[in-house]
Each structure stands twice: as structure tokens, then as C-alpha cells.
Amino acid sequence: MADAALAAGSWVASVRVVPVESVRAELVERAEAGLPTRSVWVTDLVDLRSAYWRATAPIAPTPERAEVLAGGRELHHVVEKALAAPRYLEVRTSREGIVGQIDLFEEHPTELKTTAPLPPLEGLASSRPGYFEQLGMYCALVDRPEARLILVDGHDPAAPAVAVLDCRYEPLSAILTAMRERAGRLRAALDRRDPAGLPGCPWFHRGCEFRSAGVCACTGEEPPGDRAIRDTLRSVEPRPDEAELLRSRLVEVLVRGVDDSVRRFRDLLYPRRAYFERTRPLPEAAPAAPSPREGLYWFLTDLLESGPAGEVTRVPTLTGEPEESVGCFRGDPYLLRTSRAWEVIPTAQLATRSPQYLLDLGLRCAALERSGGWLIVGYERAPAWGDRLRVYRVDFDPFLPIAEMARERSRALRRAIADRDPSHLPTCPGWMYDGCPYAPGCGCGGAAARS
């Protein structure tokens, strides 16, 4: 069958899946009581008008732009690894429906920007105000007045350019007030599907992608945004000593070559796909437009996070691998997925019809050494909430098979990257083959894998 590649193995026999009606009923009641507050990200609040168009009319980047973005993401990841242990990286925090993902949060928030070339540091707060607004909002979310901004130009791996700036903001209450006001304006614009009243786009005359694509209705005459957050910036102190330390560490990482670390749980779920993503550039193809942050998945995400404080948390993995943190619901790992199936999958058939759900959750449980967790599935085609949501308690007993599978997949992926040989990695399920940019050379089998 289509998912035989995932359903094979002793881990399947260890799974016990039990519907939890009480929790499902709680979430359904929460949903029917009114829409949860739409989550707004700190990056949205830096530029409200662009955030509106990203949410309502996302566009595909040009191939050239996609290549630049991919290179920037890779450099960003490499620099983060040179900065700190994974448990301090990509720390997610939220307050009043405003969500921030801080690049590094140990003693204070740190924001990393990869840019080429490095801009002049003198007058940077005026030339790149968004950098400082974003950092200030992170300070407000975690109630820390001091923060660090790091700029890196890594186009030359042997001689990367680095700048480190220590910043201080006060009062943080003024930042929170501005964040609430901006978030309210963006939510209102999204609700009425009209950006009128949002401040002007700072990119309008500097190559705005939405203007170039003919998507936006901006005129360039919209009033600028407020200065409330920028006005709380009290000091900016260059730190050349810290910049030189980071530069030396960065050289070591950049010259090391291909990174064989396990970054995401998806790397372990589909290790053969992860191998090709890490070692081979994508064939030339038109990049796809990002999906709008709308629909049942995002509604359920907001629904879960609208509960009492601490009900949903993010926890770093015990060993730092994968580097992705684990979302937890009421203390245990959880996995949220949505399905376009016409009918609810019977509980007894989940392991054979959607084994990727259970394996994905099991890998997250293994990363925290927990024997069980929560699977939450939303059915997009169901007409009523009574049929739209399912909540399961999933336990792995014995726990050893799923834990050993996680370790073996990690070892196998590292070996494959080192040897440039993916032949011993588990093949992807057949339903992934048709859309795979690495097929048919991926070795997953095509039509045979789907039969």
C-alpha cells in the first residue's frame, strides 16, 4: 500500500491509539465559543502592509530571488550553530496573541541578520529601522531591556564580515502598547480584506515584490508608520571584540563543508528526501508561492494556543538533535495535522492509512524520552465541528522500538551525507513521488512505491 515504507518496522506493534473525547469536546467548545485571536508575528508588525499582502496574496519568488533566500537561510543556520547550543536557538515566545521566534535567547534576545555587504554601522538605526524595531519587540515579549544585534556577510567563507551591536530599550511598556496597536490594525485589515489605513510600505520605492507582481493596491502616498518603538532605543554600542570572536568561530564552521546535522523531525521522517535537500541543489524549476497563513491548520494552531498559559509550550530536544524544538500540549509532545479525506479515518486504521502521523509523533516523543503524546487531526471537508476535530492519546509501549528507530535514522542520515550514498536510507512513501523534484533519481520507486 501507499504508506508501506512508513508502516514497516517493529515500532508499529508498540503503538496504542486511544481517542480522548473529553479533550476533543473542550477544544470544540472553545472553537464554537468564538474565533481564537488571530496570531500575529513580530515580523508582521515591522511592516504591516507587506504582512497584509503576504497573508492574502502570497507570490512566488523569482528563481533568482529564491536562490538568494535559500543561501541566506543556509548562512543563517550556520551562524546560529556557531553562536550557541540548539536549546538557545529559535526560541518561540508569545504574549497576547503576538508571537516571536528569537534567533538566540540565552541571557538576552539576540537577532541575527545576514546581509551582503554589511551596511555602515553609523546611522544604522535610521537606515535599517526594522532591525531595531524587531529586536525591541523581542525585548518586550520576554521583558528584557538589553539585546544584541548581529550582522553577518558570509559571501566569502574564508573571510566573513561580522558586526555586533548591543542595544538597550526603555520603557518596554511603550513597545508593548505599540505592538498591541499594530496587531489590532493588521487583524482588522485582514478581517475586512482591505489594507486601507495601514501605514505605507517602506519597500514601495525599493523593489517591493508585491508591487512588481501587480498584486498590491498601494499608491506610495500612504502615511509612514509610527516611531513609538524606535523612540525607545536608548543606546547602541558596537562590540568589535565579540564580532572578532564570532568571526573566528564562523570561519571554522564555514570551511567544514556540508552540514550533516539533523535539523528537523521531517529529516528523520523522510531521511532520503532530507539527504537530497542537503546535498544536491534543486533542479531548475519555478518556485511555488507560499501558502497563505489561513485555513483549518492555522485556525487550530491559534485555537490550541488560546488556552490557559502553559498549556502549549515548546521544549528543546534533550540531546540537541533534531535542532527543532518539540511542541508540547499539557506537558507531552503533540502533533497537529489536517486532512482532506472525505471521512474520518477509523482509529484502528491510523497506523496503516496514516502511519506518518504516528511515526512523526513518535520521533518527537523519543527526542524528549516520553512514552506518549497527543495527536490532533482536523478534517477540512467535515461540515460541522463535531466531525471536524479528532484528538488521540498515542502511547508507545514498549518505548524502545521507536527510540531506536529515531537513533538509527539519525545515524543513517549522517552516514549517507558523509558517503554521498542514500541507498541505505528508508524510501519515501509513494504519495510523495509525483511531486518530488529529485525523482526519478531519488531511488524511491515511483509507480511501484505507490502500489
Protein Blocks (a to p, Z undefined) as FASTA:
>chain_A
ZZlmmmgcjklmmpccdddfklmmmmmmmmmnopcdddddfklmmmmmlmmmmmmmccdd
dfklmmmmmmmmmmmmmmmmmmpcfklgoiacdeehiacddfbackbccddddddddddf
ehklmmmmmlmmmmmmmmmmnopabdcdddddfkbmklccddddddddddfklmmmmmmm
mmmmmmmmmmnopaghiacdfklmnopaklmnomaccehlaccddfklmmmpmbdcddfk
lmmmmmmmmmmmmmnopafbdfbfklmmmmmlmmmmmmpccdddddddddddedjklmmm
mmmmmmcehkaccdddfkopafbdcddeehiacdddddfbfbdcdfklmmmmmmmlmmmm
mmmmmmnopabdcdddddfklmbfklmpccdddddddfklmmmmmmmmmmmmmmmmmnop
aklpccddfklmmmpmkbcklonopmmmmZZ
